[in-house]
């Protein structure tokens, strides 16, 4: 692997908005895919992500609370 970068958005996101971007540069495609997959899993483990889902009927629900 030669380089990697990851960015995670904070704040309100709409449906279809990009929440996380991961980029990996490697000599071989298989290595890059494996590193990118591991990077995303690491972010999901390390970053506390809670989301409040708003529904069209006016109700809301929190998910991923500890």
mmCIF file of the N, C-alpha and C atoms, coordinates in Angstrom:
data_MODEL
# 
_entry.id   MODEL 
# 
loop_
_atom_site.group_PDB 
_atom_site.id 
_atom_site.type_symbol 
_atom_site.label_atom_id 
_atom_site.label_alt_id 
_atom_site.label_comp_id 
_atom_site.label_asym_id 
_atom_site.label_entity_id 
_atom_site.label_seq_id 
_atom_site.pdbx_PDB_ins_code 
_atom_site.Cartn_x 
_atom_site.Cartn_y 
_atom_site.Cartn_z 
_atom_site.occupancy 
_atom_site.B_iso_or_equiv 
_atom_site.pdbx_formal_charge 
_atom_site.auth_seq_id 
_atom_site.auth_comp_id 
_atom_site.auth_asym_id 
_atom_site.auth_atom_id 
_atom_site.pdbx_PDB_model_num 
ATOM 1   N N  . UNK A 1 1  ? 0.846   -1.162 0.000  1.00 0.00 ? 1  UNK A N  1 
ATOM 2   C CA . UNK A 1 1  ? 0.000   0.000  0.000  1.00 0.00 ? 1  UNK A CA 1 
ATOM 3   C C  . UNK A 1 1  ? 0.900   1.237  0.000  1.00 0.00 ? 1  UNK A C  1 
ATOM 4   N N  . UNK A 1 2  ? 0.501   2.255  -0.758 1.00 0.00 ? 2  UNK A N  1 
ATOM 5   C CA . UNK A 1 2  ? 1.306   3.463  -0.889 1.00 0.00 ? 2  UNK A CA 1 
ATOM 6   C C  . UNK A 1 2  ? 0.745   4.639  -0.106 1.00 0.00 ? 2  UNK A C  1 
ATOM 7   N N  . UNK A 1 3  ? -0.575  4.765  -0.070 1.00 0.00 ? 3  UNK A N  1 
ATOM 8   C CA . UNK A 1 3  ? -1.185  5.895  0.635  1.00 0.00 ? 3  UNK A CA 1 
ATOM 9   C C  . UNK A 1 3  ? -2.646  5.584  0.912  1.00 0.00 ? 3  UNK A C  1 
ATOM 10  N N  . UNK A 1 4  ? -3.190  6.259  1.914  1.00 0.00 ? 4  UNK A N  1 
ATOM 11  C CA . UNK A 1 4  ? -4.618  6.133  2.183  1.00 0.00 ? 4  UNK A CA 1 
ATOM 12  C C  . UNK A 1 4  ? -5.137  7.415  2.797  1.00 0.00 ? 4  UNK A C  1 
ATOM 13  N N  . UNK A 1 5  ? -6.432  7.607  2.659  1.00 0.00 ? 5  UNK A N  1 
ATOM 14  C CA . UNK A 1 5  ? -7.097  8.771  3.247  1.00 0.00 ? 5  UNK A CA 1 
ATOM 15  C C  . UNK A 1 5  ? -8.534  8.381  3.548  1.00 0.00 ? 5  UNK A C  1 
ATOM 16  N N  . UNK A 1 6  ? -9.074  8.970  4.600  1.00 0.00 ? 6  UNK A N  1 
ATOM 17  C CA . UNK A 1 6  ? -10.472 8.729  4.950  1.00 0.00 ? 6  UNK A CA 1 
ATOM 18  C C  . UNK A 1 6  ? -11.058 10.022 5.521  1.00 0.00 ? 6  UNK A C  1 
ATOM 19  N N  . UNK A 1 7  ? -12.294 10.291 5.141  1.00 0.00 ? 7  UNK A N  1 
ATOM 20  C CA . UNK A 1 7  ? -13.005 11.473 5.625  1.00 0.00 ? 7  UNK A CA 1 
ATOM 21  C C  . UNK A 1 7  ? -14.410 11.026 6.021  1.00 0.00 ? 7  UNK A C  1 
ATOM 22  N N  . UNK A 1 8  ? -14.881 11.484 7.180  1.00 0.00 ? 8  UNK A N  1 
ATOM 23  C CA . UNK A 1 8  ? -16.239 11.166 7.621  1.00 0.00 ? 8  UNK A CA 1 
ATOM 24  C C  . UNK A 1 8  ? -16.962 12.472 7.916  1.00 0.00 ? 8  UNK A C  1 
ATOM 25  N N  . UNK A 1 9  ? -18.135 12.622 7.333  1.00 0.00 ? 9  UNK A N  1 
ATOM 26  C CA . UNK A 1 9  ? -18.921 13.849 7.530  1.00 0.00 ? 9  UNK A CA 1 
ATOM 27  C C  . UNK A 1 9  ? -19.573 13.861 8.895  1.00 0.00 ? 9  UNK A C  1 
ATOM 28  N N  . UNK A 1 10 ? -19.829 15.053 9.377  1.00 0.00 ? 10 UNK A N  1 
ATOM 29  C CA . UNK A 1 10 ? -20.501 15.280 10.652 1.00 0.00 ? 10 UNK A CA 1 
ATOM 30  C C  . UNK A 1 10 ? -21.663 16.220 10.397 1.00 0.00 ? 10 UNK A C  1 
ATOM 31  N N  . UNK A 1 11 ? -22.761 16.021 11.101 1.00 0.00 ? 11 UNK A N  1 
ATOM 32  C CA . UNK A 1 11 ? -23.907 16.912 10.964 1.00 0.00 ? 11 UNK A CA 1 
ATOM 33  C C  . UNK A 1 11 ? -25.031 16.252 10.192 1.00 0.00 ? 11 UNK A C  1 
ATOM 34  N N  . UNK A 1 12 ? -25.969 17.050 9.784  1.00 0.00 ? 12 UNK A N  1 
ATOM 35  C CA . UNK A 1 12 ? -27.145 16.531 9.083  1.00 0.00 ? 12 UNK A CA 1 
ATOM 36  C C  . UNK A 1 12 ? -26.785 16.071 7.677  1.00 0.00 ? 12 UNK A C  1 
ATOM 37  N N  . UNK A 1 13 ? -27.294 14.915 7.337  1.00 0.00 ? 13 UNK A N  1 
ATOM 38  C CA . UNK A 1 13 ? -27.097 14.359 6.007  1.00 0.00 ? 13 UNK A CA 1 
ATOM 39  C C  . UNK A 1 13 ? -28.446 13.968 5.440  1.00 0.00 ? 13 UNK A C  1 
ATOM 40  N N  . UNK A 1 14 ? -28.633 14.206 4.180  1.00 0.00 ? 14 UNK A N  1 
ATOM 41  C CA . UNK A 1 14 ? -29.848 13.778 3.506  1.00 0.00 ? 14 UNK A CA 1 
ATOM 42  C C  . UNK A 1 14 ? -29.669 12.393 2.912  1.00 0.00 ? 14 UNK A C  1 
ATOM 43  N N  . UNK A 1 15 ? -30.762 11.788 2.524  1.00 0.00 ? 15 UNK A N  1 
ATOM 44  C CA . UNK A 1 15 ? -30.699 10.489 1.880  1.00 0.00 ? 15 UNK A CA 1 
ATOM 45  C C  . UNK A 1 15 ? -29.847 10.610 0.616  1.00 0.00 ? 15 UNK A C  1 
ATOM 46  N N  . UNK A 1 16 ? -28.887 9.729  0.482  1.00 0.00 ? 16 UNK A N  1 
ATOM 47  C CA . UNK A 1 16 ? -28.009 9.742  -0.688 1.00 0.00 ? 16 UNK A CA 1 
ATOM 48  C C  . UNK A 1 16 ? -26.751 10.577 -0.524 1.00 0.00 ? 16 UNK A C  1 
ATOM 49  N N  . UNK A 1 17 ? -26.652 11.371 0.549  1.00 0.00 ? 17 UNK A N  1 
ATOM 50  C CA . UNK A 1 17 ? -25.436 12.146 0.788  1.00 0.00 ? 17 UNK A CA 1 
ATOM 51  C C  . UNK A 1 17 ? -24.278 11.212 1.131  1.00 0.00 ? 17 UNK A C  1 
ATOM 52  N N  . UNK A 1 18 ? -23.080 11.599 0.771  1.00 0.00 ? 18 UNK A N  1 
ATOM 53  C CA . UNK A 1 18 ? -21.894 10.813 1.091  1.00 0.00 ? 18 UNK A CA 1 
ATOM 54  C C  . UNK A 1 18 ? -21.504 11.095 2.537  1.00 0.00 ? 18 UNK A C  1 
ATOM 55  N N  . UNK A 1 19 ? -21.442 10.040 3.338  1.00 0.00 ? 19 UNK A N  1 
ATOM 56  C CA . UNK A 1 19 ? -21.082 10.173 4.751  1.00 0.00 ? 19 UNK A CA 1 
ATOM 57  C C  . UNK A 1 19 ? -19.605 9.844  4.983  1.00 0.00 ? 19 UNK A C  1 
ATOM 58  N N  . UNK A 1 20 ? -19.045 8.941  4.186  1.00 0.00 ? 20 UNK A N  1 
ATOM 59  C CA . UNK A 1 20 ? -17.678 8.505  4.375  1.00 0.00 ? 20 UNK A CA 1 
ATOM 60  C C  . UNK A 1 20 ? -17.020 8.300  3.016  1.00 0.00 ? 20 UNK A C  1 
ATOM 61  N N  . UNK A 1 21 ? -15.785 8.767  2.903  1.00 0.00 ? 21 UNK A N  1 
ATOM 62  C CA . UNK A 1 21 ? -14.997 8.531  1.688  1.00 0.00 ? 21 UNK A CA 1 
ATOM 63  C C  . UNK A 1 21 ? -13.668 7.918  2.104  1.00 0.00 ? 21 UNK A C  1 
ATOM 64  N N  . UNK A 1 22 ? -13.291 6.837  1.456  1.00 0.00 ? 22 UNK A N  1 
ATOM 65  C CA . UNK A 1 22 ? -12.020 6.171  1.722  1.00 0.00 ? 22 UNK A CA 1 
ATOM 66  C C  . UNK A 1 22 ? -11.289 6.000  0.393  1.00 0.00 ? 22 UNK A C  1 
ATOM 67  N N  . UNK A 1 23 ? -10.015 6.371  0.380  1.00 0.00 ? 23 UNK A N  1 
ATOM 68  C CA . UNK A 1 23 ? -9.205  6.281  -0.833 1.00 0.00 ? 23 UNK A CA 1 
ATOM 69  C C  . UNK A 1 23 ? -7.906  5.561  -0.485 1.00 0.00 ? 23 UNK A C  1 
ATOM 70  N N  . UNK A 1 24 ? -7.538  4.601  -1.314 1.00 0.00 ? 24 UNK A N  1 
ATOM 71  C CA . UNK A 1 24 ? -6.310  3.839  -1.091 1.00 0.00 ? 24 UNK A CA 1 
ATOM 72  C C  . UNK A 1 24 ? -5.534  3.764  -2.407 1.00 0.00 ? 24 UNK A C  1 
ATOM 73  N N  . UNK A 1 25 ? -4.229  3.986  -2.329 1.00 0.00 ? 25 UNK A N  1 
ATOM 74  C CA . UNK A 1 25 ? -3.350  3.816  -3.490 1.00 0.00 ? 25 UNK A CA 1 
ATOM 75  C C  . UNK A 1 25 ? -2.428  2.634  -3.206 1.00 0.00 ? 25 UNK A C  1 
ATOM 76  N N  . UNK A 1 26 ? -2.433  1.659  -4.097 1.00 0.00 ? 26 UNK A N  1 
ATOM 77  C CA . UNK A 1 26 ? -1.596  0.466  -3.938 1.00 0.00 ? 26 UNK A CA 1 
ATOM 78  C C  . UNK A 1 26 ? -1.144  -0.009 -5.319 1.00 0.00 ? 26 UNK A C  1 
ATOM 79  N N  . UNK A 1 27 ? -0.136  -0.837 -5.323 1.00 0.00 ? 27 UNK A N  1 
ATOM 80  C CA . UNK A 1 27 ? 0.382   -1.369 -6.591 1.00 0.00 ? 27 UNK A CA 1 
ATOM 81  C C  . UNK A 1 27 ? -0.574  -2.375 -7.216 1.00 0.00 ? 27 UNK A C  1 
ATOM 82  N N  . UNK A 1 28 ? -1.384  -3.005 -6.384 1.00 0.00 ? 28 UNK A N  1 
ATOM 83  C CA . UNK A 1 28 ? -2.279  -4.040 -6.877 1.00 0.00 ? 28 UNK A CA 1 
ATOM 84  C C  . UNK A 1 28 ? -3.710  -3.771 -6.403 1.00 0.00 ? 28 UNK A C  1 
ATOM 85  N N  . UNK A 1 29 ? -4.652  -3.956 -7.291 1.00 0.00 ? 29 UNK A N  1 
ATOM 86  C CA . UNK A 1 29 ? -6.069  -3.685 -7.025 1.00 0.00 ? 29 UNK A CA 1 
ATOM 87  C C  . UNK A 1 29 ? -6.587  -4.482 -5.839 1.00 0.00 ? 29 UNK A C  1 
ATOM 88  N N  . UNK A 1 30 ? -6.262  -5.764 -5.755 1.00 0.00 ? 30 UNK A N  1 
ATOM 89  C CA . UNK A 1 30 ? -6.761  -6.602 -4.665 1.00 0.00 ? 30 UNK A CA 1 
ATOM 90  C C  . UNK A 1 30 ? -6.302  -6.070 -3.307 1.00 0.00 ? 30 UNK A C  1 
ATOM 91  N N  . UNK A 1 31 ? -5.048  -5.651 -3.224 1.00 0.00 ? 31 UNK A N  1 
ATOM 92  C CA . UNK A 1 31 ? -4.525  -5.075 -1.983 1.00 0.00 ? 31 UNK A CA 1 
ATOM 93  C C  . UNK A 1 31 ? -5.270  -3.784 -1.640 1.00 0.00 ? 31 UNK A C  1 
ATOM 94  N N  . UNK A 1 32 ? -5.507  -2.938 -2.644 1.00 0.00 ? 32 UNK A N  1 
ATOM 95  C CA . UNK A 1 32 ? -6.207  -1.673 -2.402 1.00 0.00 ? 32 UNK A CA 1 
ATOM 96  C C  . UNK A 1 32 ? -7.618  -1.917 -1.887 1.00 0.00 ? 32 UNK A C  1 
ATOM 97  N N  . UNK A 1 33 ? -8.341  -2.859 -2.489 1.00 0.00 ? 33 UNK A N  1 
ATOM 98  C CA . UNK A 1 33 ? -9.700  -3.167 -2.036 1.00 0.00 ? 33 UNK A CA 1 
ATOM 99  C C  . UNK A 1 33 ? -9.707  -3.697 -0.605 1.00 0.00 ? 33 UNK A C  1 
ATOM 100 N N  . UNK A 1 34 ? -8.753  -4.582 -0.291 1.00 0.00 ? 34 UNK A N  1 
ATOM 101 C CA . UNK A 1 34 ? -8.684  -5.146 1.056  1.00 0.00 ? 34 UNK A CA 1 
ATOM 102 C C  . UNK A 1 34 ? -8.386  -4.067 2.096  1.00 0.00 ? 34 UNK A C  1 
ATOM 103 N N  . UNK A 1 35 ? -7.450  -3.181 1.782  1.00 0.00 ? 35 UNK A N  1 
ATOM 104 C CA . UNK A 1 35 ? -7.105  -2.099 2.711  1.00 0.00 ? 35 UNK A CA 1 
ATOM 105 C C  . UNK A 1 35 ? -8.288  -1.139 2.876  1.00 0.00 ? 35 UNK A C  1 
ATOM 106 N N  . UNK A 1 36 ? -8.948  -0.790 1.787  1.00 0.00 ? 36 UNK A N  1 
ATOM 107 C CA . UNK A 1 36 ? -10.097 0.116  1.868  1.00 0.00 ? 36 UNK A CA 1 
ATOM 108 C C  . UNK A 1 36 ? -11.212 -0.498 2.717  1.00 0.00 ? 36 UNK A C  1 
ATOM 109 N N  . UNK A 1 37 ? -11.473 -1.780 2.522  1.00 0.00 ? 37 UNK A N  1 
ATOM 110 C CA . UNK A 1 37 ? -12.499 -2.455 3.313  1.00 0.00 ? 37 UNK A CA 1 
ATOM 111 C C  . UNK A 1 37 ? -12.138 -2.448 4.799  1.00 0.00 ? 37 UNK A C  1 
ATOM 112 N N  . UNK A 1 38 ? -10.890 -2.761 5.112  1.00 0.00 ? 38 UNK A N  1 
ATOM 113 C CA . UNK A 1 38 ? -10.441 -2.732 6.503  1.00 0.00 ? 38 UNK A CA 1 
ATOM 114 C C  . UNK A 1 38 ? -10.496 -1.342 7.102  1.00 0.00 ? 38 UNK A C  1 
ATOM 115 N N  . UNK A 1 39 ? -10.180 -0.338 6.301  1.00 0.00 ? 39 UNK A N  1 
ATOM 116 C CA . UNK A 1 39 ? -10.224 1.043  6.761  1.00 0.00 ? 39 UNK A CA 1 
ATOM 117 C C  . UNK A 1 39 ? -11.646 1.448  7.136  1.00 0.00 ? 39 UNK A C  1 
ATOM 118 N N  . UNK A 1 40 ? -12.608 1.106  6.307  1.00 0.00 ? 40 UNK A N  1 
ATOM 119 C CA . UNK A 1 40 ? -14.010 1.423  6.597  1.00 0.00 ? 40 UNK A CA 1 
ATOM 120 C C  . UNK A 1 40 ? -14.458 0.704  7.861  1.00 0.00 ? 40 UNK A C  1 
ATOM 121 N N  . UNK A 1 41 ? -14.097 -0.562 8.025  1.00 0.00 ? 41 UNK A N  1 
ATOM 122 C CA . UNK A 1 41 ? -14.477 -1.302 9.234  1.00 0.00 ? 41 UNK A CA 1 
ATOM 123 C C  . UNK A 1 41 ? -13.846 -0.688 10.477 1.00 0.00 ? 41 UNK A C  1 
ATOM 124 N N  . UNK A 1 42 ? -12.606 -0.228 10.360 1.00 0.00 ? 42 UNK A N  1 
ATOM 125 C CA . UNK A 1 42 ? -11.921 0.417  11.497 1.00 0.00 ? 42 UNK A CA 1 
ATOM 126 C C  . UNK A 1 42 ? -12.626 1.707  11.890 1.00 0.00 ? 42 UNK A C  1 
ATOM 127 N N  . UNK A 1 43 ? -13.022 2.500  10.916 1.00 0.00 ? 43 UNK A N  1 
ATOM 128 C CA . UNK A 1 43 ? -13.753 3.740  11.203 1.00 0.00 ? 43 UNK A CA 1 
ATOM 129 C C  . UNK A 1 43 ? -15.060 3.406  11.915 1.00 0.00 ? 43 UNK A C  1 
ATOM 130 N N  . UNK A 1 44 ? -15.775 2.400  11.437 1.00 0.00 ? 44 UNK A N  1 
ATOM 131 C CA . UNK A 1 44 ? -17.053 2.024  12.047 1.00 0.00 ? 44 UNK A CA 1 
ATOM 132 C C  . UNK A 1 44 ? -16.870 1.559  13.493 1.00 0.00 ? 44 UNK A C  1 
ATOM 133 N N  . UNK A 1 45 ? -15.741 0.912  13.804 1.00 0.00 ? 45 UNK A N  1 
ATOM 134 C CA . UNK A 1 45 ? -15.468 0.455  15.166 1.00 0.00 ? 45 UNK A CA 1 
ATOM 135 C C  . UNK A 1 45 ? -15.045 1.597  16.084 1.00 0.00 ? 45 UNK A C  1 
ATOM 136 N N  . UNK A 1 46 ? -14.238 2.507  15.574 1.00 0.00 ? 46 UNK A N  1 
ATOM 137 C CA . UNK A 1 46 ? -13.623 3.549  16.393 1.00 0.00 ? 46 UNK A CA 1 
ATOM 138 C C  . UNK A 1 46 ? -14.485 4.803  16.539 1.00 0.00 ? 46 UNK A C  1 
ATOM 139 N N  . UNK A 1 47 ? -15.313 5.073  15.550 1.00 0.00 ? 47 UNK A N  1 
ATOM 140 C CA . UNK A 1 47 ? -16.082 6.309  15.538 1.00 0.00 ? 47 UNK A CA 1 
ATOM 141 C C  . UNK A 1 47 ? -17.485 6.061  16.074 1.00 0.00 ? 47 UNK A C  1 
ATOM 142 N N  . UNK A 1 48 ? -17.852 6.744  17.144 1.00 0.00 ? 48 UNK A N  1 
ATOM 143 C CA . UNK A 1 48 ? -19.222 6.563  17.635 1.00 0.00 ? 48 UNK A CA 1 
ATOM 144 C C  . UNK A 1 48 ? -20.214 7.261  16.695 1.00 0.00 ? 48 UNK A C  1 
ATOM 145 N N  . UNK A 1 49 ? -21.007 6.468  16.010 1.00 0.00 ? 49 UNK A N  1 
ATOM 146 C CA . UNK A 1 49 ? -21.970 7.016  15.060 1.00 0.00 ? 49 UNK A CA 1 
ATOM 147 C C  . UNK A 1 49 ? -23.377 6.718  15.555 1.00 0.00 ? 49 UNK A C  1 
ATOM 148 N N  . UNK A 1 50 ? -24.092 7.780  15.895 1.00 0.00 ? 50 UNK A N  1 
ATOM 149 C CA . UNK A 1 50 ? -25.494 7.660  16.260 1.00 0.00 ? 50 UNK A CA 1 
ATOM 150 C C  . UNK A 1 50 ? -26.265 8.456  15.238 1.00 0.00 ? 50 UNK A C  1 
ATOM 151 N N  . UNK A 1 51 ? -27.392 7.969  14.865 1.00 0.00 ? 51 UNK A N  1 
ATOM 152 C CA . UNK A 1 51 ? -28.150 8.761  13.907 1.00 0.00 ? 51 UNK A CA 1 
ATOM 153 C C  . UNK A 1 51 ? -29.605 8.860  14.345 1.00 0.00 ? 51 UNK A C  1 
ATOM 154 N N  . UNK A 1 52 ? -30.159 10.002 14.070 1.00 0.00 ? 52 UNK A N  1 
ATOM 155 C CA . UNK A 1 52 ? -31.568 10.267 14.352 1.00 0.00 ? 52 UNK A CA 1 
ATOM 156 C C  . UNK A 1 52 ? -32.286 10.272 13.012 1.00 0.00 ? 52 UNK A C  1 
ATOM 157 N N  . UNK A 1 53 ? -33.080 9.268  12.801 1.00 0.00 ? 53 UNK A N  1 
ATOM 158 C CA . UNK A 1 53 ? -33.811 9.144  11.552 1.00 0.00 ? 53 UNK A CA 1 
ATOM 159 C C  . UNK A 1 53 ? -35.142 9.875  11.681 1.00 0.00 ? 53 UNK A C  1 
ATOM 160 N N  . UNK A 1 54 ? -35.410 10.743 10.723 1.00 0.00 ? 54 UNK A N  1 
ATOM 161 C CA . UNK A 1 54 ? -36.662 11.491 10.690 1.00 0.00 ? 54 UNK A CA 1 
ATOM 162 C C  . UNK A 1 54 ? -37.557 10.880 9.625  1.00 0.00 ? 54 UNK A C  1 
ATOM 163 N N  . UNK A 1 55 ? -38.808 10.603 9.984  1.00 0.00 ? 55 UNK A N  1 
ATOM 164 C CA . UNK A 1 55 ? -39.736 9.953  9.074  1.00 0.00 ? 55 UNK A CA 1 
ATOM 165 C C  . UNK A 1 55 ? -40.770 10.950 8.554  1.00 0.00 ? 55 UNK A C  1 
ATOM 166 N N  . UNK A 1 56 ? -41.365 10.630 7.425  1.00 0.00 ? 56 UNK A N  1 
ATOM 167 C CA . UNK A 1 56 ? -42.311 11.542 6.777  1.00 0.00 ? 56 UNK A CA 1 
ATOM 168 C C  . UNK A 1 56 ? -43.562 11.801 7.615  1.00 0.00 ? 56 UNK A C  1 
ATOM 169 N N  . UNK A 1 57 ? -43.871 10.896 8.559  1.00 0.00 ? 57 UNK A N  1 
ATOM 170 C CA . UNK A 1 57 ? -45.050 11.112 9.404  1.00 0.00 ? 57 UNK A CA 1 
ATOM 171 C C  . UNK A 1 57 ? -44.761 12.013 10.603 1.00 0.00 ? 57 UNK A C  1 
ATOM 172 N N  . UNK A 1 58 ? -43.525 12.554 10.675 1.00 0.00 ? 58 UNK A N  1 
ATOM 173 C CA . UNK A 1 58 ? -43.165 13.482 11.738 1.00 0.00 ? 58 UNK A CA 1 
ATOM 174 C C  . UNK A 1 58 ? -42.501 12.813 12.938 1.00 0.00 ? 58 UNK A C  1 
ATOM 175 N N  . UNK A 1 59 ? -42.462 11.489 12.977 1.00 0.00 ? 59 UNK A N  1 
ATOM 176 C CA . UNK A 1 59 ? -41.814 10.807 14.079 1.00 0.00 ? 59 UNK A CA 1 
ATOM 177 C C  . UNK A 1 59 ? -40.314 10.708 13.816 1.00 0.00 ? 59 UNK A C  1 
ATOM 178 N N  . UNK A 1 60 ? -39.571 10.371 14.872 1.00 0.00 ? 60 UNK A N  1 
ATOM 179 C CA . UNK A 1 60 ? -38.120 10.236 14.775 1.00 0.00 ? 60 UNK A CA 1 
ATOM 180 C C  . UNK A 1 60 ? -37.688 9.061  15.628 1.00 0.00 ? 60 UNK A C  1 
ATOM 181 N N  . UNK A 1 61 ? -36.515 8.533  15.274 1.00 0.00 ? 61 UNK A N  1 
ATOM 182 C CA . UNK A 1 61 ? -35.977 7.377  16.009 1.00 0.00 ? 61 UNK A CA 1 
ATOM 183 C C  . UNK A 1 61 ? -34.465 7.448  15.994 1.00 0.00 ? 61 UNK A C  1 
ATOM 184 N N  . UNK A 1 62 ? -33.841 7.195  17.152 1.00 0.00 ? 62 UNK A N  1 
ATOM 185 C CA . UNK A 1 62 ? -32.383 7.124  17.233 1.00 0.00 ? 62 UNK A CA 1 
ATOM 186 C C  . UNK A 1 62 ? -31.939 5.689  16.989 1.00 0.00 ? 62 UNK A C  1 
ATOM 187 N N  . UNK A 1 63 ? -30.843 5.505  16.272 1.00 0.00 ? 63 UNK A N  1 
ATOM 188 C CA . UNK A 1 63 ? -30.307 4.168  16.060 1.00 0.00 ? 63 UNK A CA 1 
ATOM 189 C C  . UNK A 1 63 ? -28.830 4.149  16.427 1.00 0.00 ? 63 UNK A C  1 
ATOM 190 N N  . UNK A 1 64 ? -28.333 2.955  16.695 1.00 0.00 ? 64 UNK A N  1 
ATOM 191 C CA . UNK A 1 64 ? -26.929 2.709  17.051 1.00 0.00 ? 64 UNK A CA 1 
ATOM 192 C C  . UNK A 1 64 ? -26.525 3.322  18.377 1.00 0.00 ? 64 UNK A C  1 
ATOM 193 N N  . UNK A 1 65 ? -27.479 3.486  19.281 1.00 0.00 ? 65 UNK A N  1 
ATOM 194 C CA . UNK A 1 65 ? -27.127 3.973  20.612 1.00 0.00 ? 65 UNK A CA 1 
ATOM 195 C C  . UNK A 1 65 ? -26.502 2.833  21.419 1.00 0.00 ? 65 UNK A C  1 
ATOM 196 N N  . UNK A 1 66 ? -25.500 3.164  22.244 1.00 0.00 ? 66 UNK A N  1 
ATOM 197 C CA . UNK A 1 66 ? -24.843 2.104  23.050 1.00 0.00 ? 66 UNK A CA 1 
ATOM 198 C C  . UNK A 1 66 ? -25.793 1.520  24.078 1.00 0.00 ? 66 UNK A C  1 
# 
